[in-house]
């Protein structure tokens, strides 16, 4: 009997998309996190890190919805392949300007622009490649690939800086993107031809109005978009404060933080996805999402206070009886909380994505995900600027605590919305 978690992988075209997704997402996010750590090492400023994170998000605000409109009218498979190839070329070009901060920002902006076309083409393909009964499995696997790749990329970013150095890193990332394009080229999408009239003319404003109207009259779509945006914004904010959290609170080198935080979070994401598909598939998606929001908020609130827990008398007593390698300290507490955050994130991302795909068709799905990119970019703009500056002013710990409290308020609001 096939494991329900991996049932979608038995459908060959989805398997190619999934492998292509992994080979694309890892270098995409590794490039971002590499730049975050690299810029921090150059400037030693959280504000400068905010600038590089903004270079990832500003293109989404401006071009996210526009890209979604065009992607729905183009061959999505071709969009994925071309965007990968162009990004690989840009990373090779950056080799010649890797010490120029201004050029780094410019290239990052252009790469992010290409991502705006990639995203509305990738996830909307999932319902076209799998049977209805495998949609939850496919989204769980996609969640593992997307967020797992983010976290794996963060794990690799520190060692990459140490061992590969900038030039070899950019070559490595380019090769991975090209491999991803090769796997995507193997995908076979049935009935993927677009009607001729759609190709001939693009009524951009009409498409946007139609998409907004669909969202306004379908509350499930609006709520799912909000949740997916929240999930992605949280990751961007964590990425912004991570270097300061590592140096100010954990007292470790920033290159060590990715392995200690991202690896358990990635494992938590995988475990959460497995639990969703095999244990909680019959539970209401709204309840799973609610639990994910509350767990995320609690875990974020506790992150800055690991040292206080580790200094408690009962912990010291327990450490007396534990082998040296198992003695509890702030890093162990942070690892556990990162694992819990991974599980909580899967409880939000997978059900929300599944609801969104069930309530949309292929004709509008790209526009919906393009709109999501714009929402993420717009809503994350101010928080990223604020958390970067506030981290320098009042400390990373206070900022992370505020984020956790905010998530708890979101969870309370979500409960009332679902009861309405």
C-alpha positions in Angstrom: 0.0 0.0 0.0 1.3 3.5 -1.0 2.0 5.9 1.8 -0.7 8.7 1.5 1.9 11.4 2.1 3.8 10.4 -1.1 0.8 9.3 -3.2 1.1 12.2 -5.6 4.7 11.2 -6.5 3.3 8.2 -8.4 2.0 10.6 -11.0 5.0 11.0 -13.2 4.5 14.6 -14.4 4.0 15.8 -10.8 7.2 14.0 -9.8 9.1 15.9 -12.5 7.6 19.2 -11.3 8.4 18.3 -7.7 12.0 17.5 -8.4 12.3 20.6 -10.6 10.8 22.6 -7.8 13.4 21.4 -5.4 16.3 22.2 -7.8 14.8 25.6 -8.3 13.7 26.6 -4.8 16.9 25.7 -3.1 19.2 27.9 -5.3 16.5 30.7 -5.3 16.4 30.9 -1.5 20.0 30.0 -1.1 20.8 33.1 -3.3 18.6 35.2 -1.1 20.0 34.0 2.2 23.5 34.0 0.9 23.0 37.7 0.1 21.5 38.4 3.5 24.5 36.9 5.3 27.0 38.3 2.8 25.6 41.8 3.2 25.5 41.5 7.0 29.2 40.5 6.9 30.0 43.5 4.7 28.0 46.1 6.7 27.3 44.6 10.2 23.9 46.3 10.0 20.4 44.9 10.4 19.2 47.9 8.4 21.3 47.0 5.4 19.9 43.5 5.7 16.4 45.0 5.5 17.5 46.6 2.3 18.5 43.3 0.7 15.2 41.7 1.9 13.3 44.6 0.4 15.0 43.9 -3.0 13.3 40.5 -2.9 9.9 41.9 -2.0 9.5 45.2 -4.0 9.2 43.5 -7.4 6.3 41.4 -6.0 4.4 44.6 -5.1 4.8 46.1 -8.5 4.7 43.1 -10.8 3.1 40.3 -8.9 -0.5 40.8 -10.2 0.7 41.8 -13.7 2.8 38.6 -14.0 -0.2 36.5 -12.9 -2.3 37.9 -15.6 0.2 37.1 -18.3 1.1 33.7 -16.9 -2.5 32.5 -17.1 -2.3 33.3 -20.9 1.1 31.7 -21.5 2.3 28.1 -21.4 3.2 27.7 -17.8 5.8 25.0 -18.5 7.7 27.4 -20.8 7.5 30.2 -18.2 9.1 28.0 -15.6 11.9 26.9 -17.9 12.7 30.4 -19.3 12.7 32.1 -15.9 15.2 29.5 -14.5 17.6 30.0 -17.4 17.5 33.8 -17.2 18.1 33.7 -13.4 21.1 31.3 -14.0 22.6 33.8 -16.5 22.1 36.7 -14.1 23.9 34.9 -11.3 26.8 34.2 -13.6 27.0 37.9 -14.5 27.0 38.8 -10.8 30.3 37.0 -10.4 32.0 40.1 -12.0 30.4 42.5 -9.5 30.2 40.5 -6.3 31.9 43.1 -4.2 29.7 46.0 -5.4 26.8 46.4 -3.0 24.8 48.5 -5.4 25.1 45.9 -8.2 24.1 43.2 -5.7 20.8 45.1 -5.0 20.1 45.6 -8.7 20.7 41.9 -9.7 18.6 40.8 -6.7 15.8 43.0 -7.9 15.9 41.6 -11.4 16.1 38.0 -10.2 13.1 38.7 -7.9 11.2 40.1 -10.9 11.7 36.8 -12.8 10.5 35.0 -9.7 7.2 36.9 -10.0 6.6 35.0 -13.2 7.8 31.6 -11.9 5.5 31.5 -8.8 2.1 32.0 -10.6 3.2 29.3 -13.0 4.4 26.6 -10.6 1.8 26.0 -7.8 -1.2 26.5 -10.2 0.1 23.5 -12.2 -0.4 21.1 -9.3 -4.1 20.5 -9.8 -3.4 19.8 -13.5 -1.0 17.0 -12.8 -2.6 15.1 -10.0 -6.0 13.4 -9.3 -8.4 15.1 -6.9 -7.8 12.6 -4.2 -4.1 13.2 -4.3 -4.4 17.0 -4.0 -3.7 17.2 -0.3 -0.7 14.9 -0.7 0.6 17.1 -3.6 0.3 20.2 -1.5 1.9 18.6 1.5 4.8 17.6 -0.8 4.9 21.0 -2.3 4.9 22.5 1.2 7.9 20.3 2.0 9.6 21.4 -1.2 8.9 25.1 -0.9 9.5 25.7 2.8 11.9 22.8 3.2 13.9 24.3 0.4 13.9 27.7 2.2 15.1 26.1 5.3 17.6 23.8 3.6 18.9 26.8 1.7 19.4 28.7 5.0 21.2 25.7 6.4 23.6 25.7 3.4 24.1 29.5 3.3 26.6 29.6 6.2 28.8 26.7 4.9 28.5 28.1 1.4 30.0 31.4 2.5 32.8 29.6 4.4 33.8 26.9 1.9 32.7 27.9 -1.6 33.2 31.7 -1.5 31.1 34.1 -3.6 32.2 33.1 -7.1 31.9 29.3 -6.7 28.6 29.9 -4.8 27.1 31.7 -7.8 28.3 29.0 -10.2 26.8 26.3 -8.0 23.4 28.1 -7.8 23.3 28.6 -11.6 23.9 24.9 -12.3 21.1 24.0 -9.9 18.7 26.3 -11.6 19.6 24.7 -15.0 19.0 21.2 -13.6 15.6 22.3 -12.4 14.8 23.6 -15.9 15.7 20.2 -17.3 13.4 18.3 -15.0 10.5 20.7 -15.7 11.0 20.2 -19.4 9.9 16.5 -18.9 6.5 17.5 -17.6 3.5 16.5 -19.8 0.4 18.7 -19.3 -2.7 17.4 -21.0 -5.0 20.0 -22.6 -2.7 22.8 -21.8 -3.4 24.7 -25.0 -4.7 28.2 -24.4 -7.7 29.5 -26.5 -6.4 31.6 -29.4 -8.4 34.7 -28.4 -6.7 34.7 -25.0 -3.3 34.8 -26.6 -4.1 37.5 -29.0 -5.3 40.1 -26.5 -4.7 40.7 -22.9 -7.2 42.9 -21.2 -5.2 43.5 -18.0 -7.7 45.7 -16.1 -10.6 43.5 -16.9 -8.7 40.4 -15.7 -7.7 42.2 -12.5 -11.4 43.3 -11.9 -12.6 39.7 -12.5 -10.0 38.3 -10.1 -10.9 40.8 -7.4 -14.6 40.1 -7.9 -14.0 36.4 -7.6 -12.1 36.9 -4.3 -14.7 39.2 -2.9 -17.5 36.8 -3.4 -15.5 33.7 -2.3 -14.5 34.0 1.3 -12.5 30.8 1.2 -10.2 32.3 -1.4 -9.7 35.6 0.5 -9.0 33.8 3.7 -6.5 31.3 2.1 -4.7 34.2 0.5 -4.4 36.0 3.8 -3.0 32.8 5.5 -0.5 32.1 2.7 0.6 35.7 2.8 1.0 35.5 6.6 3.1 32.4 6.4 5.5 33.9 3.8 5.8 37.3 5.6 6.7 35.5 8.8 9.6 33.8 7.1 10.8 37.1 5.6 10.7 38.7 9.0 12.6 35.9 10.6 15.2 36.1 7.9 15.6 39.8 8.6 16.2 39.4 12.3 18.1 36.1 12.2 21.6 37.5 12.0 21.0 39.7 15.0 19.2 36.9 16.9 22.3 34.7 16.4 24.8 37.2 17.5 22.9 39.1 20.3 20.9 36.3 22.0 22.5 33.0 21.1 26.0 34.4 21.1 27.1 32.3 18.1 28.5 33.1 14.7 25.9 33.9 12.2 27.2 31.1 9.9 26.3 28.6 12.6 22.7 29.7 13.0 21.2 28.3 9.8 22.1 24.7 10.7 20.9 25.0 14.3 17.6 26.7 13.4 16.7 25.7 9.8 17.4 22.0 10.0 15.0 21.3 12.9 12.4 23.7 11.3 12.7 21.8 8.0 12.2 18.5 9.9 9.2 19.9 11.6 7.7 20.9 8.3 8.1 17.4 7.0 6.7 15.8 10.1 3.8 18.3 10.1 3.0 17.4 6.5 3.1 13.7 7.2 0.7 14.1 10.2 -1.7 16.2 8.1 -2.0 13.6 5.3 -2.0 10.5 7.4 -3.6 11.5 10.7 -5.5 14.7 10.4 -6.8 14.6 6.8 -10.3 14.1 8.0 -10.2 17.2 10.3 -11.6 20.5 9.3 -9.0 22.5 7.5 -10.0 25.7 9.4 -9.3 24.1 12.8 -5.9 22.8 11.6 -5.0 26.3 10.5 -6.1 27.8 13.8 -3.9 25.5 15.7 -1.0 26.3 13.5 -1.4 30.0 14.0 -1.5 29.7 17.8 1.4 27.3 18.0 3.5 29.6 15.8 2.7 32.6 18.1 3.6 30.7 21.3 6.9 29.4 19.8 7.9 32.9 18.6 7.2 34.4 22.0 9.4 31.8 23.7 12.4 32.1 21.3 14.1 35.0 23.0 13.8 33.5 26.5 15.7 30.2 26.1 18.5 31.4 28.4 16.0 32.1 31.2 14.5 28.6 30.9 18.0 27.1 30.8 19.0 28.9 34.0 16.0 27.6 36.0 16.8 25.4 39.0 15.0 22.3 37.7 17.0 22.5 34.5 20.3 22.6 36.4 19.1 19.7 38.5 18.2 17.7 35.4 21.5 18.5 33.8 23.3 16.9 36.7 21.9 13.5 35.7 22.3 14.0 31.9 25.3 13.1 29.8 27.3 16.1 28.8 26.2 16.0 25.2 22.5 16.1 26.3 22.8 18.9 28.9 20.0 21.4 28.3 21.1 24.9 27.2 19.7 27.8 25.2 20.6 26.2 21.9 18.7 23.0 22.7 15.6 25.1 23.6 15.9 27.0 20.3 16.2 23.8 18.3 13.0 22.4 19.9 11.1 25.7 19.2 12.3 25.8 15.6 11.0 22.2 15.1 7.6 23.3 16.6 7.5 26.3 14.3 8.1 24.0 11.3 5.1 21.8 12.3 2.9 24.8 12.9 3.8 26.3 9.5 2.8 23.1 7.7 -0.6 23.3 9.5 -1.2 26.7 8.0 0.4 26.3 4.5 -0.9 22.9 3.3 -4.6 23.3 4.2 -4.7 27.0 2.9 -3.1 26.0 -0.4 -5.5 23.1 -0.8 -8.5 25.3 -0.2 -7.3 27.9 -2.7 -6.7 25.3 -5.4 -10.1 23.6 -4.8 -11.9 26.9 -5.1 -10.2 28.2 -8.3 -9.8 27.1 -11.9 -6.8 27.0 -14.2 -8.0 30.1 -16.0 -7.7 32.3 -12.9 -5.3 30.4 -10.6 -2.2 32.1 -12.0 -3.8 35.6 -11.4 -4.7 34.5 -7.8 -1.2 33.5 -7.0 0.2 36.6 -8.7 -2.1 38.7 -6.5 -0.7 36.7 -3.5 2.8 37.8 -4.5 1.7 41.4 -4.6 0.0 41.1 -1.2 3.0 39.5 0.4 5.3 42.2 -1.0 3.0 45.1 0.0 2.2 43.8 3.5 5.8 42.7 4.3 7.3 46.0 3.2 6.6 48.0 6.3 7.2 45.1 8.8 10.6 44.4 7.2 11.7 48.0 7.4 10.4 48.3 11.0 11.9 45.0 12.4 15.3 45.8 10.9 15.4 49.3 12.4 13.8 48.2 15.7 16.2 45.3 16.1 19.1 47.8 16.0 17.3 50.2 18.4 15.6 48.0 21.1 17.1 44.6 20.5 16.1 41.5 18.5 14.5 39.7 21.5 11.9 42.4 22.1 11.0 42.4 18.3 10.6 38.6 18.2 8.4 38.7 21.3 6.1 41.3 19.6 5.9 39.1 16.6 4.7 36.2 18.7 2.1 38.4 20.5 0.9 39.6 17.1 0.4 36.1 15.9 -1.7 35.2 18.9 -4.0 38.2 18.2 -4.2 36.9 14.6 -5.2 33.5 15.9 -8.0 35.0 18.1 -9.2 37.0 15.1 -9.2 33.9 12.9 -11.4 32.1 15.4 -14.0 34.8 15.4 -14.0 35.1 11.6 -14.7 31.4 11.3 -17.5 31.6 13.8 -19.1 34.5 11.9 
